[in-house]
Amino acid sequence: MNRVTRNSVTRRQFLSRTGTVAALLAGSAALPKWALADPLGLPIGIQLYVVGADMQKDAAATVKQIAAIGYKEVETAGFGSAKTAAELRKMLDDNGLKCPSAHLPLKLTDLNASFDDAHALGCTYATSSVPQGWLAAPAPAMDPNMSADDRKAAMAKMREGMLAPLTPEKFKALAEDMNKVGAAAKAAGLKFAAHNHTMEFATMEGKPGYDYLISHTDKDLVTFEIDCGWMTVAGYKPADFVARYPGRIKMLHIKDFLPYPKGASTSGPVRPEGSEIGQGVVNYKEIFAGVKGKGIQHIFVEQEGPYSRMPAIQAAKVDYDYLHGIS
């Protein structure tokens, strides 16, 4: 009589078990690539500012390259060589890309034009990358007859104003304006989000001004997109704000910097130099562990120049590959 020990496995049992394993493996292979490994269980997105120069030359080709790398979502910063938001939307659709958020010039005097673009792109969020520039101090209109050099100089001056340090008076005015834009966005069927640099961390009422902006804006009208790179440069941790203000931070910019001296900032005399994700000093393993399960809906790679080590589109692939491997 055959004796079967407790650790013995019959041929039928073995085939059954290995068949189950094979089925599981086959099932996992059928899953979308991003579902297997990406941080926070979210598809990896990219802020198209990273490849802005490429977008200006040939938006259709650049969008196709972004999709080929593996990105599933984009956040816009202008339309590149596409003439309209609708034209860019078609390029995105043709390549299977979603656009949940767009960085828009949300001027209080002309919100509907930006909201129309957000709808055309299929966005949930109408986002301001420099709300203190567009809202509290709306940028002047550009003269269409300007020379290229004059336009470049005017843009530089406008950017300088947008990134200027925030004073207590500006914090108060900005919070009020953000509530107005948030109400208008809600009425238009959108959500308003504000993106930070380092200026928002100037002291306001004994705390970082970013605390003031979150606590003095309506939770039903205003959400936030943390730029993890700039917040780190300012000396703060994204996970602390995400924990302190549940439900207010919905998106993250994933940005890295090479080592920088104390006092570096977005607009000061010392501006840190961007790097590919994982090649700099921002600890994303720690950040992702700290914000996991706390309401983040979208993440977007963003990189600051100069692109001295490799072209921007190649950097976008390095960024994607790094994030795709650290879940």
Beta strands, then each sheet from edge to edge (+ up, - down):
strand 1: 44-47
strand 2: 73-77
strand 3: 98-103
strand 4: 125-128
strand 5: 191-195
strand 6: 203-204
strand 7: 207-208
strand 8: 222-227
strand 9: 249-254
strand 10: 256-257
strand 11: 274-275
strand 12: 298-301
sheet 1: 1+ 2+ 3+ 4+ 5+ 8+ 9+ 12+ 1+
sheet 2: 6+ 7-
sheet 3: 10+ 11-
end
